[in-house]
Amino acid sequence: MRTRKTVTTLIASALMPTLIGCGIKNPDVLAVTEDATIPSIGVFSDSTSVEATIINYATLADDSVEYEGKIISIHNDVQTTLNTLGTPDREAPSPYTGSDLCYIYGTDSAYIKFSPYKTDDNEFIPGAISIYDDKVKTSRGIGIGSTEKEVLLAYGEPNTEAAEDDSYYLSYNIDDICIRFIFDDDKKVEHMRIINQDELLKYIKSRT
C-alpha cells in the first residue's frame, strides 16, 4: 500500500502542470491508497435547480458556459454548481486525483464534466469544467468543432501552444482562470476545459 505522503506527491505532481501553461493532457486516473474513499457531495434536488433561460453569449463571462439553459461558472462554489446542474447522469473518479468524484451530464458522446476536489480541511473546491458537447459554447462563441482559426480570432495569441502525443492544444490565461482548447487531427476543437487556477493552487498547497 502506498503511504499518504506518496499519494500526496503523486497528486501534486499531476496537478502542478495544470497551473503551468494551463494544464496537463487528459491524464489517466492516478493510483490512490487502497483504503481511499470517494466522497459524495451534497444533495441533488430539483427544488434547487435553475430554470432554463435563453442565453446571449455576449453576456457570459469568460469563467462561464451555458448548459441546457443554465449558466455555470467555475467561480461558483461546488454546491451551487451541483444544484444548478441537478442530478448527474453518471459519476466517475477524478482523472486528476483518482480519489475525488467528477460529475458527468449528458450522453457518452456529448457531455460536460464538473470536477471538484476535496481539501484536507474537508472543503470542496471547484477545479475544472470539461466540455465535450457541441451545443455548449464559451463566452466568445467557441465550441466543439470550432476551427483553430476561429479560436485565434476569438481569443488572440495563446499563452501556451503545445503538442503532446496525439494532442494539440491552445491555452489562455484570463485573470485567475485558464481556458484550454484541445484539437483533433483536423485542427478543430475536440474538447475544451475551463480551469480555476487559484482554487487548484490552494488544493495543491493543502496536499503538500
C-alpha positions as CSV (number, residue, x, y, z in Angstrom):
1,M,0.0,0.0,0.0
2,R,1.3,3.4,-0.9
3,T,1.8,5.8,2.0
4,R,-0.2,9.1,2.3
5,K,3.0,11.0,1.5
6,T,3.5,9.1,-1.7
7,V,-0.1,9.7,-2.8
8,T,0.1,13.4,-2.0
9,T,3.3,13.7,-4.1
10,L,1.5,11.9,-7.0
11,I,-1.4,14.3,-6.8
12,A,0.7,17.4,-6.6
13,S,2.9,16.2,-9.5
14,A,-0.2,15.6,-11.6
15,L,-1.9,18.9,-10.9
16,M,1.1,21.3,-11.0
17,P,1.3,21.3,-14.8
18,T,-2.3,22.5,-14.8
19,L,-1.0,25.7,-13.3
20,I,2.0,26.0,-15.6
21,G,0.8,26.7,-19.2
22,C,-2.7,25.7,-18.2
23,G,-2.7,22.1,-17.7
24,I,-2.0,18.5,-18.3
25,K,-3.4,16.5,-21.1
26,N,-6.4,14.4,-20.1
27,P,-4.5,12.0,-17.7
28,D,-5.2,8.5,-16.6
29,V,-6.6,8.0,-13.2
30,L,-3.8,8.2,-10.6
31,A,-3.2,5.4,-8.1
32,V,-4.5,6.1,-4.7
33,T,-4.4,4.4,-1.3
34,E,-6.3,1.1,-1.1
35,D,-8.5,2.5,1.7
36,A,-9.2,5.8,-0.1
37,T,-12.9,6.6,-0.3
38,I,-14.7,8.6,-3.0
39,P,-16.8,11.3,-1.4
40,S,-20.4,12.2,-2.3
41,I,-21.2,15.9,-2.3
42,G,-24.5,17.5,-1.1
43,V,-28.0,16.6,-2.2
44,F,-29.2,17.0,-5.8
45,S,-32.6,18.5,-5.5
46,D,-35.0,19.5,-8.3
47,S,-36.3,22.2,-6.0
48,T,-32.9,24.0,-6.2
49,S,-32.4,23.7,-9.9
50,V,-32.3,26.9,-12.0
51,E,-35.0,27.4,-14.7
52,A,-33.8,27.4,-18.3
53,T,-33.3,30.7,-20.0
54,I,-32.3,32.0,-23.4
55,I,-28.6,32.8,-23.2
56,N,-26.9,35.6,-25.1
57,Y,-23.3,34.6,-25.3
58,A,-22.2,38.2,-25.2
59,T,-23.5,38.5,-21.7
60,L,-21.5,35.5,-20.4
61,A,-18.2,35.9,-18.5
62,D,-15.1,34.0,-19.6
63,D,-15.4,31.8,-16.5
64,S,-18.9,30.7,-17.5
65,V,-20.7,28.4,-20.0
66,E,-24.3,27.7,-20.7
67,Y,-25.6,24.2,-20.5
68,E,-29.3,23.4,-21.3
69,G,-30.3,26.9,-20.5
70,K,-28.4,27.1,-17.2
71,I,-25.3,29.3,-16.6
72,I,-22.4,27.5,-14.9
73,S,-19.4,29.4,-13.6
74,I,-16.1,27.8,-12.4
75,H,-16.1,30.6,-9.8
76,N,-19.3,29.4,-8.2
77,D,-18.9,27.2,-5.1
78,V,-19.3,23.5,-5.6
79,Q,-22.7,23.1,-4.1
80,T,-24.1,25.9,-6.2
81,T,-22.9,24.3,-9.4
82,L,-24.3,20.9,-8.5
83,N,-27.6,22.4,-7.6
84,T,-27.7,24.3,-10.9
85,L,-26.8,21.2,-12.9
86,G,-29.1,18.9,-11.0
87,T,-28.7,15.1,-10.7
88,P,-25.7,13.9,-12.8
89,D,-26.2,11.2,-15.4
90,R,-23.2,9.4,-14.0
91,E,-20.2,9.8,-11.7
92,A,-16.6,8.8,-12.1
93,P,-13.3,9.1,-10.2
94,S,-11.5,12.3,-11.0
95,P,-8.9,11.9,-13.7
96,Y,-6.6,14.2,-11.7
97,T,-6.6,12.7,-8.2
98,G,-8.4,9.3,-8.5
99,S,-10.0,9.8,-5.1
100,D,-12.4,12.6,-5.8
101,L,-15.6,12.3,-7.9
102,C,-16.3,14.2,-11.1
103,Y,-19.9,14.6,-12.2
104,I,-21.0,13.9,-15.8
105,Y,-24.0,15.4,-17.5
106,G,-25.2,14.2,-21.0
107,T,-24.6,11.2,-23.2
108,D,-21.4,9.2,-23.8
109,S,-20.7,11.2,-26.9
110,A,-22.0,14.7,-25.8
111,Y,-21.4,15.7,-22.2
112,I,-19.9,18.1,-19.7
113,K,-17.9,17.1,-16.7
114,F,-17.6,19.0,-13.5
115,S,-14.5,18.2,-11.3
116,P,-14.4,19.4,-7.7
117,Y,-11.7,18.4,-5.3
118,K,-11.7,17.8,-1.5
119,T,-9.0,19.5,0.6
120,D,-7.5,18.2,3.8
121,D,-9.8,20.7,5.6
122,N,-12.8,18.7,4.2
123,E,-13.8,21.6,1.9
124,F,-14.8,21.0,-1.7
125,I,-13.4,23.4,-4.2
126,P,-14.3,23.9,-7.9
127,G,-11.5,22.6,-10.1
128,A,-12.5,22.3,-13.8
129,I,-15.4,22.1,-16.2
130,S,-14.6,19.9,-19.2
131,I,-16.8,20.2,-22.3
132,Y,-17.5,17.5,-24.9
133,D,-20.9,18.7,-26.0
134,D,-21.1,20.7,-29.3
135,K,-24.1,22.6,-28.0
136,V,-22.1,24.2,-25.3
137,K,-20.1,27.4,-26.2
138,T,-17.7,29.6,-24.4
139,S,-18.5,33.3,-23.7
140,R,-16.9,34.1,-27.1
141,G,-18.9,31.6,-29.0
142,I,-16.3,28.8,-29.3
143,G,-17.4,25.2,-29.1
144,I,-16.7,21.7,-30.2
145,G,-16.0,21.7,-33.9
146,S,-14.7,25.3,-34.0
147,T,-11.6,25.7,-36.0
148,E,-8.2,26.8,-34.8
149,K,-8.6,30.0,-36.8
150,E,-11.9,30.7,-35.1
151,V,-10.3,30.2,-31.7
152,L,-7.4,32.6,-32.6
153,L,-9.8,35.2,-33.8
154,A,-11.9,35.0,-30.6
155,Y,-9.1,34.8,-28.1
156,G,-5.9,36.1,-29.8
157,E,-2.4,34.7,-29.3
158,P,-2.4,31.8,-26.7
159,N,-0.3,31.8,-23.6
160,T,0.6,28.2,-24.4
161,E,0.7,26.3,-27.7
162,A,1.8,22.7,-27.4
163,A,1.6,19.2,-28.8
164,E,1.8,16.1,-26.6
165,D,1.5,12.7,-28.1
166,D,-1.7,12.9,-30.3
167,S,-3.0,16.1,-28.7
168,Y,-2.5,19.7,-29.8
169,Y,-3.9,22.5,-27.7
170,L,-4.0,26.2,-27.1
171,S,-4.3,27.6,-23.6
172,Y,-5.3,31.0,-22.5
173,N,-4.8,32.5,-19.0
174,I,-7.6,35.0,-18.3
175,D,-7.4,36.6,-14.8
176,D,-7.4,33.6,-12.4
177,I,-8.8,31.0,-14.8
178,C,-7.4,29.1,-17.8
179,I,-9.3,28.0,-20.9
180,R,-7.7,25.2,-22.8
181,F,-8.8,24.1,-26.3
182,I,-7.8,20.6,-27.4
183,F,-7.8,19.9,-31.2
184,D,-8.3,16.9,-33.3
185,D,-6.2,16.0,-36.4
186,D,-8.3,18.5,-38.5
187,K,-7.4,21.3,-36.1
188,K,-11.0,21.5,-34.9
189,V,-11.8,21.7,-31.2
190,E,-12.3,18.2,-29.8
191,H,-13.0,19.3,-26.3
192,M,-12.2,22.2,-24.0
193,R,-11.7,22.9,-20.4
194,I,-12.2,25.9,-18.0
195,I,-9.8,25.6,-15.0
196,N,-10.0,27.5,-11.8
197,Q,-6.2,28.0,-11.3
198,D,-6.5,29.9,-8.0
199,E,-8.5,27.1,-6.4
200,L,-6.3,24.4,-7.8
201,L,-3.3,26.1,-6.4
202,K,-5.0,26.1,-2.9
203,Y,-5.7,22.4,-3.4
204,I,-2.1,21.6,-4.2
205,K,-0.9,23.6,-1.2
206,S,-3.3,21.7,1.0
207,R,-1.9,18.4,-0.2
208,T,1.8,19.2,0.2
